[in-house]
Amino acid sequence: MLEVSDGPDLNPHNLLNILLHHLEVPAAFIPGSLLLGGLAWWLAPRRGWARGPAVLAGCALALVLALTVVRPFGHFSTGGLNPLTTLRQCAVGSLSLAHLYEQLNVAMLVPFAIFGTLATRRPLLIVASSALVSGFAEFVQGATGGGECQLRDLLHNTAGGVLGAVLAVGVLRLRARRSPGITAKIGVDAGSSR
């Protein structure tokens, strides 16, 4: 196990070492992509989603879960899971983008939000999903000792979800402006982008 923390001392070299020495990440990402990407492929025509972006959103979600939830040093305590204790121990932290760690936390959910919004045309749903995924990851990290539950990370991840959704809405509007056959309808009752 590496002695590199995921705090301010994280740099690109340390990040590469972490990825190369923690094979559980690709071991979780590959089957996770097959499962979540396959589920998105199956659900897309049934929900009126664009299939390609839906599959990519599923794969992006698998990567997020592999990076945040799959940790070799995580375990539930012998006393079992106590959600209230985990939530009380969740640290606030300071909001900053000064270090690579914080920047990666913002970037982590951007691909999911971009592809999810392109697939569903429902940016608010995708932003809410991004916040829920981040909250789940923070809770699991705090509950298992596989990381630290931090409100700062939740806010950074959610900001990345907002950024990805905004970028995708821009792409959808640009495509609608350039192609008369594509509707710019985005929102709750939006249909397929095909």
LUMFI-13868 format. One record per residue: x, y negated, z negated of N, C-alpha, C in turn; residue number from 1. Coordinates in steps of 0.2 Angstrom, whole numbers, plus 5000, padded with zeros to 4 digits. Layout:
BEGIN
+------+------+------+-------+-------+-------+------+------+------+-----+
: n_c1 : n_c2 : n_c3 : ca_c1 : ca_c2 : ca_c3 : c_c1 : c_c2 : c_c3 : pos :
+------+------+------+-------+-------+-------+------+------+------+-----+
:    X :    Y :    Z :     X :     Y :     Z :    X :    Y :    Z : NUM :
...
+------+------+------+-------+-------+-------+------+------+------+-----+
% end
This chain:
BEGIN
+------+------+------+-------+-------+-------+------+------+------+-----+
: n_c1 : n_c2 : n_c3 : ca_c1 : ca_c2 : ca_c3 : c_c1 : c_c2 : c_c3 : pos :
+------+------+------+-------+-------+-------+------+------+------+-----+
: 5004 : 5006 : 5000 :  5000 :  5000 :  5000 : 5004 : 4994 : 5000 :   1 :
: 5003 : 4989 : 5004 :  5007 :  4983 :  5004 : 5006 : 4978 : 4998 :   2 :
: 5011 : 4975 : 4997 :  5010 :  4970 :  4991 : 5009 : 4963 : 4994 :   3 :
: 5006 : 4962 : 5000 :  5004 :  4956 :  5002 : 4997 : 4954 : 5001 :   4 :
: 4996 : 4949 : 4998 :  4989 :  4947 :  4996 : 4986 : 4944 : 5002 :   5 :
: 4979 : 4943 : 5001 :  4976 :  4940 :  5007 : 4974 : 4932 : 5005 :   6 :
: 4979 : 4929 : 5001 :  4978 :  4922 :  4999 : 4982 : 4918 : 5004 :   7 :
: 4984 : 4912 : 5001 :  4988 :  4907 :  5004 : 4994 : 4909 : 5007 :   8 :
: 4997 : 4915 : 5005 :  5004 :  4917 :  5008 : 5003 : 4921 : 5014 :   9 :
: 4997 : 4922 : 5016 :  4996 :  4926 :  5022 : 4998 : 4923 : 5028 :  10 :
: 5002 : 4926 : 5032 :  5004 :  4923 :  5038 : 5004 : 4928 : 5044 :  11 :
: 5005 : 4926 : 5050 :  5004 :  4931 :  5056 : 5008 : 4937 : 5055 :  12 :
: 5014 : 4936 : 5053 :  5018 :  4942 :  5052 : 5015 : 4947 : 5047 :  13 :
: 5013 : 4944 : 5041 :  5010 :  4948 :  5036 : 5004 : 4952 : 5038 :  14 :
: 5000 : 4948 : 5042 :  4993 :  4950 :  5045 : 4995 : 4956 : 5049 :  15 :
: 5000 : 4956 : 5054 :  5001 :  4961 :  5058 : 5003 : 4967 : 5054 :  16 :
: 5007 : 4966 : 5049 :  5009 :  4972 :  5044 : 5003 : 4975 : 5041 :  17 :
: 4999 : 4971 : 5039 :  4993 :  4974 :  5036 : 4989 : 4978 : 5040 :  18 :
: 4988 : 4976 : 5047 :  4984 :  4979 :  5051 : 4987 : 4986 : 5053 :  19 :
: 4994 : 4986 : 5054 :  4998 :  4992 :  5056 : 4998 : 4997 : 5050 :  20 :
: 4998 : 4995 : 5044 :  4999 :  4999 :  5038 : 4992 : 5001 : 5035 :  21 :
: 4987 : 4998 : 5037 :  4980 :  5000 :  5035 : 4976 : 5003 : 5040 :  22 :
: 4978 : 5010 : 5042 :  4974 :  5013 :  5047 : 4967 : 5014 : 5046 :  23 :
: 4965 : 5013 : 5040 :  4957 :  5014 :  5039 : 4953 : 5009 : 5043 :  24 :
: 4956 : 5003 : 5044 :  4953 :  4998 :  5048 : 4951 : 5001 : 5055 :  25 :
: 4956 : 5003 : 5059 :  4954 :  5006 :  5066 : 4950 : 5012 : 5065 :  26 :
: 4951 : 5016 : 5060 :  4948 :  5022 :  5059 : 4940 : 5021 : 5057 :  27 :
: 4939 : 5015 : 5054 :  4932 :  5013 :  5053 : 4929 : 5009 : 5059 :  28 :
: 4933 : 5005 : 5062 :  4931 :  5001 :  5068 : 4928 : 5005 : 5074 :  29 :
: 4932 : 5010 : 5075 :  4931 :  5014 :  5081 : 4924 : 5018 : 5081 :  30 :
: 4923 : 5022 : 5076 :  4916 :  5025 :  5075 : 4911 : 5020 : 5074 :  31 :
: 4913 : 5015 : 5070 :  4908 :  5009 :  5068 : 4905 : 5006 : 5075 :  32 :
: 4910 : 5005 : 5079 :  4908 :  5002 :  5086 : 4904 : 5006 : 5090 :  33 :
: 4906 : 5013 : 5090 :  4901 :  5018 :  5094 : 4894 : 5018 : 5091 :  34 :
: 4894 : 5018 : 5084 :  4887 :  5018 :  5081 : 4883 : 5011 : 5082 :  35 :
: 4886 : 5006 : 5080 :  4883 :  4999 :  5080 : 4882 : 4997 : 5087 :  36 :
: 4887 : 4998 : 5092 :  4886 :  4996 :  5099 : 4881 : 5001 : 5102 :  37 :
: 4881 : 5007 : 5100 :  4876 :  5012 :  5103 : 4869 : 5010 : 5101 :  38 :
: 4868 : 5008 : 5095 :  4862 :  5006 :  5092 : 4860 : 5000 : 5096 :  39 :
: 4864 : 4995 : 5097 :  4862 :  4989 :  5100 : 4860 : 4991 : 5108 :  40 :
: 4864 : 4995 : 5111 :  4863 :  4997 :  5118 : 4856 : 5000 : 5118 :  41 :
: 4854 : 5004 : 5113 :  4847 :  5007 :  5113 : 4842 : 5002 : 5112 :  42 :
: 4843 : 4998 : 5107 :  4838 :  4993 :  5105 : 4837 : 4987 : 5110 :  43 :
: 4842 : 4986 : 5114 :  4842 :  4980 :  5118 : 4835 : 4980 : 5123 :  44 :
: 4834 : 4985 : 5127 :  4828 :  4984 :  5131 : 4822 : 4985 : 5127 :  45 :
: 4822 : 4988 : 5121 :  4816 :  4988 :  5117 : 4814 : 4981 : 5114 :  46 :
: 4819 : 4977 : 5113 :  4818 :  4971 :  5109 : 4818 : 4965 : 5114 :  47 :
: 4820 : 4966 : 5121 :  4820 :  4961 :  5125 : 4827 : 4957 : 5125 :  48 :
: 4832 : 4961 : 5122 :  4839 :  4958 :  5122 : 4843 : 4959 : 5128 :  49 :
: 4848 : 4955 : 5129 :  4853 :  4956 :  5135 : 4857 : 4962 : 5132 :  50 :
: 4858 : 4967 : 5136 :  4861 :  4973 :  5134 : 4869 : 4972 : 5132 :  51 :
: 4872 : 4969 : 5137 :  4879 :  4968 :  5136 : 4881 : 4964 : 5130 :  52 :
: 4879 : 4958 : 5129 :  4880 :  4954 :  5123 : 4878 : 4958 : 5117 :  53 :
: 4872 : 4962 : 5117 :  4870 :  4965 :  5111 : 4875 : 4971 : 5109 :  54 :
: 4878 : 4974 : 5114 :  4883 :  4979 :  5113 : 4889 : 4976 : 5110 :  55 :
: 4891 : 4970 : 5113 :  4897 :  4967 :  5110 : 4896 : 4964 : 5103 :  56 :
: 4890 : 4962 : 5102 :  4888 :  4960 :  5095 : 4889 : 4966 : 5090 :  57 :
: 4886 : 4971 : 5092 :  4887 :  4977 :  5088 : 4894 : 4979 : 5086 :  58 :
: 4898 : 4979 : 5091 :  4906 :  4980 :  5090 : 4909 : 4975 : 5086 :  59 :
: 4907 : 4969 : 5087 :  4910 :  4963 :  5083 : 4908 : 4964 : 5076 :  60 :
: 4902 : 4966 : 5074 :  4899 :  4968 :  5068 : 4903 : 4974 : 5065 :  61 :
: 4905 : 4979 : 5069 :  4909 :  4984 :  5066 : 4916 : 4982 : 5064 :  62 :
: 4919 : 4978 : 5068 :  4925 :  4975 :  5066 : 4925 : 4971 : 5059 :  63 :
: 4920 : 4967 : 5059 :  4919 :  4963 :  5052 : 4919 : 4968 : 5046 :  64 :
: 4914 : 4973 : 5047 :  4913 :  4978 :  5042 : 4920 : 4982 : 5040 :  65 :
: 4923 : 4984 : 5046 :  4930 :  4987 :  5045 : 4935 : 4983 : 5041 :  66 :
: 4935 : 4977 : 5043 :  4940 :  4972 :  5039 : 4938 : 4970 : 5032 :  67 :
: 4932 : 4970 : 5031 :  4930 :  4968 :  5024 : 4928 : 4973 : 5019 :  68 :
: 4924 : 4978 : 5021 :  4921 :  4983 :  5017 : 4925 : 4989 : 5016 :  69 :
: 4929 : 4991 : 5021 :  4933 :  4997 :  5021 : 4940 : 4996 : 5018 :  70 :
: 4941 : 4997 : 5012 :  4947 :  4996 :  5008 : 4949 : 5002 : 5005 :  71 :
: 4955 : 5004 : 5005 :  4957 :  5011 :  5002 : 4958 : 5010 : 4995 :  72 :
: 4959 : 5004 : 4992 :  4959 :  5003 :  4985 : 4953 : 5002 : 4981 :  73 :
: 4947 : 5002 : 4985 :  4941 :  5000 :  4982 : 4938 : 5006 : 4979 :  74 :
: 4934 : 5005 : 4974 :  4931 :  5011 :  4970 : 4926 : 5008 : 4965 :  75 :
: 4920 : 5012 : 4964 :  4915 :  5009 :  4959 : 4918 : 5012 : 4953 :  76 :
: 4917 : 5008 : 4948 :  4919 :  5009 :  4941 : 4915 : 5015 : 4938 :  77 :
: 4918 : 5018 : 4933 :  4915 :  5024 :  4930 : 4908 : 5023 : 4927 :  78 :
: 4907 : 5017 : 4925 :  4901 :  5015 :  4922 : 4896 : 5014 : 4928 :  79 :
: 4897 : 5014 : 4934 :  4893 :  5013 :  4939 : 4892 : 5006 : 4942 :  80 :
: 4888 : 5005 : 4946 :  4887 :  4998 :  4949 : 4883 : 4994 : 4945 :  81 :
: 4885 : 4988 : 4943 :  4881 :  4983 :  4940 : 4881 : 4977 : 4944 :  82 :
: 4875 : 4976 : 4948 :  4875 :  4970 :  4952 : 4876 : 4963 : 4949 :  83 :
: 4873 : 4963 : 4943 :  4873 :  4956 :  4939 : 4880 : 4955 : 4937 :  84 :
: 4883 : 4960 : 4935 :  4890 :  4958 :  4932 : 4895 : 4956 : 4938 :  85 :
: 4894 : 4960 : 4944 :  4897 :  4958 :  4950 : 4896 : 4951 : 4952 :  86 :
: 4890 : 4949 : 4952 :  4888 :  4942 :  4954 : 4890 : 4937 : 4949 :  87 :
: 4891 : 4938 : 4943 :  4893 :  4934 :  4938 : 4901 : 4933 : 4939 :  88 :
: 4904 : 4938 : 4941 :  4911 :  4937 :  4942 : 4913 : 4934 : 4949 :  89 :
: 4909 : 4933 : 4953 :  4910 :  4930 :  4959 : 4913 : 4923 : 4958 :  90 :
: 4919 : 4922 : 4961 :  4923 :  4916 :  4960 : 4921 : 4911 : 4965 :  91 :
: 4921 : 4904 : 4964 :  4919 :  4899 :  4968 : 4924 : 4898 : 4973 :  92 :
: 4930 : 4896 : 4971 :  4936 :  4894 :  4975 : 4935 : 4888 : 4978 :  93 :
: 4940 : 4885 : 4982 :  4940 :  4878 :  4985 : 4939 : 4879 : 4992 :  94 :
: 4935 : 4875 : 4995 :  4934 :  4875 :  5002 : 4940 : 4871 : 5006 :  95 :
: 4944 : 4875 : 5010 :  4949 :  4872 :  5013 : 4951 : 4876 : 5020 :  96 :
: 4954 : 4873 : 5025 :  4956 :  4877 :  5030 : 4963 : 4876 : 5031 :  97 :
: 4967 : 4875 : 5026 :  4974 :  4874 :  5026 : 4978 : 4880 : 5027 :  98 :
: 4975 : 4886 : 5026 :  4979 :  4892 :  5026 : 4976 : 4897 : 5031 :  99 :
: 4980 : 4901 : 5034 :  4978 :  4906 :  5039 : 4972 : 4910 : 5036 : 100 :
: 4972 : 4912 : 5030 :  4967 :  4916 :  5027 : 4960 : 4913 : 5028 : 101 :
: 4960 : 4906 : 5026 :  4953 :  4903 :  5027 : 4951 : 4902 : 5034 : 102 :
: 4956 : 4901 : 5038 :  4954 :  4900 :  5045 : 4952 : 4907 : 5048 : 103 :
: 4955 : 4912 : 5046 :  4952 :  4919 :  5048 : 4945 : 4920 : 5046 : 104 :
: 4944 : 4918 : 5039 :  4937 :  4919 :  5037 : 4932 : 4915 : 5041 : 105 :
: 4934 : 4909 : 5043 :  4929 :  4906 :  5048 : 4928 : 4909 : 5054 : 106 :
: 4934 : 4912 : 5057 :  4934 :  4915 :  5064 : 4931 : 4922 : 5064 : 107 :
: 4930 : 4925 : 5058 :  4928 :  4932 :  5058 : 4921 : 4933 : 5061 : 108 :
: 4917 : 4929 : 5059 :  4910 :  4931 :  5062 : 4908 : 4927 : 5068 : 109 :
: 4913 : 4923 : 5071 :  4911 :  4919 :  5077 : 4910 : 4924 : 5083 : 110 :
: 4913 : 4929 : 5084 :  4911 :  4934 :  5090 : 4904 : 4937 : 5089 : 111 :
: 4903 : 4939 : 5083 :  4896 :  4942 :  5081 : 4891 : 4937 : 5083 : 112 :
: 4892 : 4931 : 5081 :  4887 :  4926 :  5082 : 4886 : 4924 : 5089 : 113 :
: 4892 : 4923 : 5092 :  4891 :  4921 :  5100 : 4887 : 4927 : 5103 : 114 :
: 4890 : 4933 : 5103 :  4886 :  4938 :  5106 : 4879 : 4940 : 5104 : 115 :
: 4878 : 4939 : 5097 :  4871 :  4940 :  5095 : 4867 : 4935 : 5097 : 116 :
: 4869 : 4929 : 5098 :  4864 :  4923 :  5100 : 4863 : 4924 : 5108 : 117 :
: 4869 : 4926 : 5111 :  4868 :  4927 :  5119 : 4863 : 4933 : 5120 : 118 :
: 4863 : 4938 : 5116 :  4859 :  4944 :  5117 : 4852 : 4942 : 5115 : 119 :
: 4851 : 4939 : 5109 :  4844 :  4938 :  5106 : 4841 : 4932 : 5108 : 120 :
: 4845 : 4927 : 5109 :  4843 :  4920 :  5110 : 4839 : 4917 : 5104 : 121 :
: 4841 : 4919 : 5098 :  4838 :  4917 :  5092 : 4844 : 4915 : 5087 : 122 :
: 4847 : 4909 : 5088 :  4853 :  4907 :  5084 : 4851 : 4907 : 5077 : 123 :
: 4845 : 4905 : 5074 :  4844 :  4905 :  5067 : 4844 : 4912 : 5064 : 124 :
: 4841 : 4917 : 5068 :  4842 :  4923 :  5065 : 4849 : 4926 : 5065 : 125 :
: 4853 : 4924 : 5070 :  4860 :  4926 :  5070 : 4864 : 4923 : 5064 : 126 :
: 4863 : 4917 : 5063 :  4866 :  4913 :  5057 : 4864 : 4916 : 5051 : 127 :
: 4858 : 4917 : 5050 :  4855 :  4921 :  5044 : 4858 : 4928 : 5043 : 128 :
: 4859 : 4931 : 5048 :  4862 :  4938 :  5048 : 4869 : 4937 : 5046 : 129 :
: 4873 : 4932 : 5049 :  4880 :  4931 :  5047 : 4881 : 4930 : 5040 : 130 :
: 4876 : 4926 : 5037 :  4877 :  4924 :  5030 : 4875 : 4931 : 5026 : 131 :
: 4870 : 4935 : 5028 :  4869 :  4941 :  5024 : 4875 : 4946 : 5025 : 132 :
: 4878 : 4947 : 5031 :  4883 :  4951 :  5031 : 4889 : 4949 : 5027 : 133 :
: 4890 : 4943 : 5027 :  4896 :  4940 :  5023 : 4894 : 4941 : 5015 : 134 :
: 4888 : 4940 : 5013 :  4886 :  4941 :  5006 : 4887 : 4948 : 5004 : 135 :
: 4885 : 4953 : 5009 :  4886 :  4960 :  5008 : 4893 : 4962 : 5007 : 136 :
: 4897 : 4959 : 5011 :  4904 :  4961 :  5011 : 4907 : 4958 : 5004 : 137 :
: 4906 : 4952 : 5002 :  4908 :  4949 :  4996 : 4906 : 4953 : 4990 : 138 :
: 4900 : 4955 : 4990 :  4897 :  4959 :  4985 : 4901 : 4966 : 4984 : 139 :
: 4901 : 4969 : 4990 :  4905 :  4976 :  4990 : 4912 : 4975 : 4987 : 140 :
: 4915 : 4970 : 4990 :  4922 :  4969 :  4988 : 4923 : 4968 : 4980 : 141 :
: 4918 : 4964 : 4977 :  4918 :  4962 :  4970 : 4916 : 4968 : 4966 : 142 :
: 4911 : 4972 : 4969 :  4909 :  4978 :  4965 : 4914 : 4984 : 4965 : 143 :
: 4918 : 4984 : 4970 :  4922 :  4990 :  4971 : 4929 : 4989 : 4969 : 144 :
: 4931 : 4982 : 4968 :  4938 :  4981 :  4967 : 4942 : 4981 : 4973 : 145 :
: 4939 : 4982 : 4979 :  4942 :  4982 :  4985 : 4944 : 4975 : 4988 : 146 :
: 4942 : 4970 : 4984 :  4944 :  4963 :  4986 : 4941 : 4959 : 4980 : 147 :
: 4940 : 4952 : 4981 :  4937 :  4948 :  4976 : 4931 : 4945 : 4979 : 148 :
: 4926 : 4945 : 4975 :  4920 :  4941 :  4978 : 4921 : 4934 : 4977 : 149 :
: 4920 : 4930 : 4982 :  4922 :  4923 :  4982 : 4916 : 4919 : 4986 : 150 :
: 4913 : 4914 : 4983 :  4908 :  4910 :  4987 : 4912 : 4906 : 4992 : 151 :
: 4918 : 4905 : 4992 :  4922 :  4901 :  4997 : 4922 : 4905 : 5003 : 152 :
: 4923 : 4912 : 5003 :  4923 :  4916 :  5009 : 4916 : 4916 : 5012 : 153 :
: 4911 : 4917 : 5008 :  4904 :  4917 :  5010 : 4903 : 4911 : 5014 : 154 :
: 4905 : 4905 : 5012 :  4904 :  4899 :  5015 : 4908 : 4898 : 5022 : 155 :
: 4914 : 4900 : 5021 :  4918 :  4900 :  5027 : 4915 : 4905 : 5033 : 156 :
: 4913 : 4911 : 5031 :  4911 :  4916 :  5035 : 4904 : 4913 : 5039 : 157 :
: 4900 : 4910 : 5034 :  4894 :  4907 :  5037 : 4895 : 4902 : 5042 : 158 :
: 4900 : 4897 : 5040 :  4902 :  4892 :  5045 : 4904 : 4895 : 5051 : 159 :
: 4907 : 4900 : 5051 :  4909 :  4904 :  5058 : 4903 : 4906 : 5061 : 160 :
: 4898 : 4909 : 5058 :  4892 :  4911 :  5061 : 4888 : 4905 : 5064 : 161 :
: 4888 : 4899 : 5061 :  4885 :  4893 :  5064 : 4889 : 4891 : 5070 : 162 :
: 4896 : 4891 : 5069 :  4900 :  4889 :  5075 : 4899 : 4893 : 5081 : 163 :
: 4898 : 4900 : 5080 :  4897 :  4905 :  5085 : 4890 : 4904 : 5089 : 164 :
: 4885 : 4903 : 5084 :  4878 :  4902 :  5087 : 4878 : 4895 : 5091 : 165 :
: 4881 : 4890 : 5089 :  4881 :  4884 :  5092 : 4885 : 4884 : 5099 : 166 :
: 4890 : 4888 : 5099 :  4894 :  4889 :  5105 : 4889 : 4893 : 5110 : 167 :
: 4886 : 4898 : 5108 :  4882 :  4902 :  5112 : 4876 : 4898 : 5115 : 168 :
: 4873 : 4894 : 5111 :  4867 :  4890 :  5113 : 4870 : 4885 : 5118 : 169 :
: 4876 : 4883 : 5118 :  4879 :  4878 :  5123 : 4879 : 4882 : 5129 : 170 :
: 4882 : 4888 : 5129 :  4883 :  4893 :  5135 : 4876 : 4894 : 5138 : 171 :
: 4871 : 4896 : 5134 :  4864 :  4897 :  5137 : 4861 : 4891 : 5140 : 172 :
: 4862 : 4885 : 5137 :  4859 :  4879 :  5140 : 4863 : 4877 : 5147 : 173 :
: 4870 : 4879 : 5147 :  4874 :  4877 :  5153 : 4872 : 4882 : 5158 : 174 :
: 4871 : 4888 : 5157 :  4868 :  4893 :  5162 : 4862 : 4892 : 5165 : 175 :
: 4857 : 4889 : 5160 :  4850 :  4887 :  5162 : 4850 : 4881 : 5167 : 176 :
: 4855 : 4877 : 5166 :  4855 :  4871 :  5170 : 4858 : 4872 : 5177 : 177 :
: 4863 : 4877 : 5177 :  4866 :  4879 :  5183 : 4862 : 4884 : 5187 : 178 :
: 4858 : 4888 : 5184 :  4854 :  4893 :  5188 : 4846 : 4892 : 5187 : 179 :
: 4843 : 4890 : 5192 :  4836 :  4889 :  5191 : 4832 : 4895 : 5189 : 180 :
: 4834 : 4901 : 5190 :  4830 :  4907 :  5188 : 4831 : 4909 : 5181 : 181 :
: 4835 : 4906 : 5177 :  4836 :  4907 :  5170 : 4833 : 4902 : 5166 : 182 :
: 4829 : 4904 : 5161 :  4825 :  4900 :  5157 : 4830 : 4898 : 5151 : 183 :
: 4829 : 4892 : 5149 :  4833 :  4889 :  5143 : 4830 : 4890 : 5137 : 184 :
: 4824 : 4894 : 5136 :  4820 :  4895 :  5130 : 4825 : 4899 : 5125 : 185 :
: 4825 : 4896 : 5119 :  4829 :  4898 :  5114 : 4825 : 4898 : 5108 : 186 :
: 4825 : 4903 : 5104 :  4821 :  4902 :  5098 : 4817 : 4909 : 5096 : 187 :
: 4812 : 4908 : 5092 :  4808 :  4913 :  5089 : 4805 : 4918 : 5094 : 188 :
: 4802 : 4914 : 5099 :  4798 :  4918 :  5104 : 4802 : 4919 : 5111 : 189 :
: 4808 : 4918 : 5111 :  4812 :  4918 :  5117 : 4813 : 4926 : 5119 : 190 :
: 4813 : 4926 : 5126 :  4813 :  4933 :  5128 : 4820 : 4935 : 5130 : 191 :
: 4821 : 4940 : 5135 :  4827 :  4942 :  5137 : 4831 : 4937 : 5141 : 192 :
: 4837 : 4937 : 5141 :  4841 :  4932 :  5145 : 4843 : 4935 : 5152 : 193 :
: 4840 : 4940 : 5154 :  4842 :  4943 :  5160 : 4839 : 4940 : 5166 : 194 :
+------+------+------+-------+-------+-------+------+------+------+-----+
% end
